[in-house]
Amino acid sequence: MDNGNRSNSSGSLNGNKQLNRTSLKIGGMTCAACSARVENRLRALSGVTTATVNLAIEKAVVEHDPTIITTADLIREVEALGYDAYDEADTAAQDKEREDREKEIAYQWRMFLLSAVLSFPMLMAMVLEMTGLAHVMPLLSHPLFQMVLATPVQFVAGWQFYVDSVYALRAGAPNMSVLVALGTSAAYLYSVVVTFFGERLGVSHVYFESAAVVITLVILGKSLEARAKGRASEAIRKLMGLQAKTARLIRDGQEVEVPVEEVQVGDIVVVRPGENIPVDGVVIEGFSAVDESMLTGESVPVDKNVGDTVIGATINMHGSFKFEATKVGKETALAQIIRVVEEAQTSKAPVQRLADYIAARFVPTVMVIAAFTFILWYVFLDAGDLTRALLNFTAVLVIACPCALGLATPTSIMVGTGKGAENGILIRGGEYLEKAHHLTAIVFDKTGTITKGEPEVTDILAVADLPVSEVLRLAAAVEKSSEHPLGEAIVRHAEKEGIAIPQATDFTAIPGRGVRAQVEGHTVLVGTSRLLSEHDINADRVEKSVVELEEAGKTVMLIAVDDALVGIAAVADTLKEDSKEAISALRQMGLEVYMLTGDNRRTARSIASQVGIDHVLAEVLPEEKAKKVKELQEQGLVVGMVGDGINDAPALVTADVGFAIGTGTDVAMESADITLMKGDLRGVVASIELSKATMRNIKQNLFWAFIYNTAGIPLAAAGLLSPMIAGAAMAFSSVSVVSNALRLKRWRSRILS
């Protein structure tokens, strides 16, 4: 995933080519066939590597070679299909797109009101006729009167369907508009013929009301969809709304208020109680408590002191403080979160492939079925009855509109990923949201994942003539150049003891074994027994002490000076408070839980027993972690890997779903599929719960989308549905799908509640 400058479009490497990832907002798509048509056209273009189109948020994400095809070329290709297209990174275009969308919603409501007002008298005439009271208001049933009412509905409110149909047929990809235009035109034109030539033909009944009411209901459905889709994408708007508009900076010794866009890295920012923190930074003066719930989902404010990190858009609760800006603009944690959520909402889950496959073939199939229905009724079932054949033909076309099919999956994915973000769970795409509910095994890294990752020295033992303080001094000198948590614990312990730590030279880190350096002319080794063995240093005499310490759950490091063992350092890493609860919940869900660590078996098993893990993979080098995950997959397990997102990157990538433990400042999204914004392992459980809830919702949506068509088409073909009822059912199917997806907004994790 790219973290580069996305002022226009983001870059990614593909072989030796630099590819751009461009996001386009697409206006005018009405159904799954529309989104499939745009996607297929974009994919077919020279220079385009990938293209995905999401109907629910009307957005396309295209990865392309800018030397072959530019963003402007992509926009022209989409516009050639009859849709509006805007580069999402273009601020002016964004404003125009937003304005056009608002105009479109207003236009649809005007057309609905026009259609509803004109259709109502015809609907009343039908009701009066069915109840035998047509003589009460004979004007309502007069064909000419109904034609006057129906014509504006057909060719003013319904004109959009004709325009869209022309583009769709020209592109060879008929869509919902084609079905509506064909069906209503057939009913309208038939009624016009009856109005003027009915007596000569021996028929008198007209169906203006059927055509008008169908158009009215379809427009109503489109209007409700547009509003519901706006609600479904609330997560992005909420996140964007958290951004501060201004920042108070110290410049030339004075406080000045500037737009947040003008804040630069290195600026000193002043934050007062109750204000939003404008950008990311490090506190340099003052103390306060900060509400980081927007980032982590954790409602308890976090204390911030000098040296602590603060995140843009979080809320300062009490004290005033100053901080130095370290990340601004698109580099802030909030900007990264927004980007991930946007990309996730644009992505497609594998379950959508079925819907896409059907949608691409659905409309042509329906047209064939409708034609066959007309012929069957006119020639065989009710020979010569043009009215009956035409009505059944129209009903088949109208009931089959695939609007709901195109909304079934992306709307749920949109709401699900938004709910995840609200709960501090960043899901990289719909694919991973779907995969999470298939997991059968979870593998946890130990340090920093199950444990806090901040170990402390518990024991320092001297096993030679050197005093304990000297052993600690030499070990700390070597470890001061190391970034490993165990080494940092030794350095902190030495500083706490007031020991002056000398400078080390020729430092070398030996992955999975330890470190080596020169200190005051001596070669000092700090690490595992394996490291000492490789340097021909015998450690047998301390084996009993090592075993006792390891059985107590401590990590033991041996210290050697000039090829002689001189001491032992034991370090313990405490468990996170939520580890045991999370692992217990995963086991109750039927998942196998593994712990993967570079620690020795005794220490690993001690930690595992404390949290209830039975499967322990110990003494695994960093480069071997991915191999261990692969071995589990080869056993038939669907594996989720939970780690810090940096040291465990290969394993996170190899796993079916990688969970990164984020800290809020470094969300580690490069290698992980799901990022937990706080170090709470219960987020893994919540992610799987959310995945299951979303997949249930998608299956319900697909049921509603398919049930109207699979049940409705045969009923319409059999003459058991009028075009009006078919139109109402079609509109209701789309609204029911979006409404059902919106139920996910009420989802709450049982374990995080």
C-alpha positions, 0 to 999 in steps of 0.5 A: 500500500502506498504512503507517498504523496497523493496530491493527484494520485498515488504511486506504486511500483510494478516491475520497473514501471511507476504506476499511478493509483487514481480515484475517480468519482463516477456520477450517473450509475444506476445498477450493477450493469452500469458499474460493470460496464465502467469497470470493463471499459477501464480494464480494457484500456492500454496502460491500465493494470487494475480497475475496480468500480464501487456502485455504492459509493460511486467511485472507481480506483484505477492503477495505470501507467501515466506514460501510456494513459493519463487521468484525463484520458480515464475521465474521457473514457468514462464520460464517453460511456455517458457518465460523469467522472471527476478526479477525487484528488482535484479539489475543484472537481470535488466541489463540483462533484458534491454540487452535482450530487446534491443537484441530482438528488434534488432533481430526482425528488422533483421528478418524483413529485411531478410523476407522483402528482400526475400518476395519482389521478390515473391510480385513482381511476384504476381503483374506482374501476376495480370497485365499480365506481368509475362512473363517479368520476368518468373524466379520470378514466378517459383515455385522452385525459390519462394520455395528457397526464402520462406523457410528461411522466414518460418523456420528462421524468422518464427521459433520463432512462432513454438517455442512459439506455442509448449510452448503454446500448451503444456500449453493448451493455444494456442496464436497468434503464434499458429495461425500464425504458422498454417496458414503460414505452411498450405500455405507453405506446400501446395505450396511445394506439388504443386511444386513437384506434381502439374502436377499429382494433376492437380494444378499449383498455389503456395502460397509461397508469402502469407506465406512469406508476412504474416510472414514479416508483423507479425514481422514488427508489433511486432517490431513496438509494441516493440518500441511503448511500449518503448515510452509508458513507458517514464513516468517512465524513465523520473522520474528516469532520474531526480535523481541526480547521486552525492551529495556534503556532508560536512564531517570533515569540508570538502566538498566531492562529493559522489554517491547519494546512499551513502547519509545517513539520517543526512548528511549535503548536499551542493547545488549550483545554477542549481544543482539537489537536491539529496535527501529529507531534511530540509534547515539549512543554506542559501536561494534559489528558487527551481523548483518543477515542476517535483513534483507538475506540478507548473512552478513557483519556490518556495522560500526556507529558513531555516526550509523549506523542499526540495525534491530530484530531484527538481532543485535549481535555484539561491542561494546556501544552506545547508540542512540536509538529512531526507529521502534517497534511496527508502524513498524519495518522488521521489522514492515513486512517481516512485513506485506508477506510476509503480504499477499503470501501472501494475494494471488492470482497470475493463474494461480490464476484458472483454478483458481478458475474450475474449482473454482467449477463443479467439484463441481456438474459432478461430481455430474451426472457421478456421477448419469449414471454411476449411471443408465448402469450401472444402466439400460444397461451392467449393467442392474439391478445396483444394487451395481455402479452404486452403487459406480461412483457412489461412486467418481466422487464420491470421486475428484473431491474438489477439495482439491488444486486449491485448494491448488495455487497458494496453497501455492507462492506462500506458500513462494515469497514466504517464501523471497524474504523469507529472501533479502532479497527482499520480494515484494508479491504473488503477481501480481508473483512470477508476472509476474517470469518473463515479463519480457523487458526490465530498465530500470535507473536509474543513480545509486544503482542501478548506481552507489553513489549517493555521487559524489565531486568529481574536478575543479574548474576555474576559467574566469574571474578567480575562484580555484578555492577561490572557485568551490568556495565559491560552488557549495557554498553553493548546493548546501548547500540541495540534497538531490541526491547531486551537490550533496552531493558538492560540499559534502563536498568543500568541507568537506574542503578546510576552506572556510567555506560561506556561507549561501544564500537564495532557493534554487530546484531546477530538476528535471533541470537544476540549482539557483539561489540568492543568495549574498552578493548574487550570483546563482549557478547550478550545473547543466547546460549546458541550465540556463545556456542557459536563462539566456542564458549562453554555455558554448562556451569550455569545451565541449572540457573538458566533452567530455573529462570526460564521456568519462571517465565523469564528470558535469559541472556548470557554475557561473555567477555573475551571468550569467557562467560561472566554473567547472566541477565534475566528479563521478564516481559509482563502480559497485557491485561487483555491477552488472556480474555482475548485468547479465551474468546478466540478458543470459545469461537473454535479457533486454534491459537498458536504463539510464535516466538524467538524465545526458548521453549521454557520461557515460551511455554511459561508465557503460553500457559499463563494466557491459555495457549496450548500450541507453542512455536518457540526458538523461531528466527524472524526470517523463519516466522513466515515459513511457520505460518506457511506450514500451518496453511499447508495443514489446511488451516486458514491462518490469521497472524497477529504481530507488531507489523514491523518485525513480523512483516513477512509472517503478516504478509504470508498469513491469510489475514495479517493483524498489526498491533498499531500504536496510533502513530505508526499504524503499520499498514504496509504489511497488515490487512487489519490494523488494531489502532490500540494494543488491545488483543480483543480487537482481533476477536472484534474483527472476526465478530465484525466479519461474521456480522458483515457476511451475514448482512451481505448474504441477507442482501443477496437474498433480498436482491435475488428473491425478487428476481428469481420469484418475480420473473416467473410470476411476471412471465406467468401473468400473475404480476401487473407492471405496477406491482413489479415496479413497486417490488423492484424499487422496494428490493433496492431500498430493502437492501440498502436499509438492511446494510444500514442495520450494521451501523448498530453493530457492537462488539460483545467483547469490547462493549 
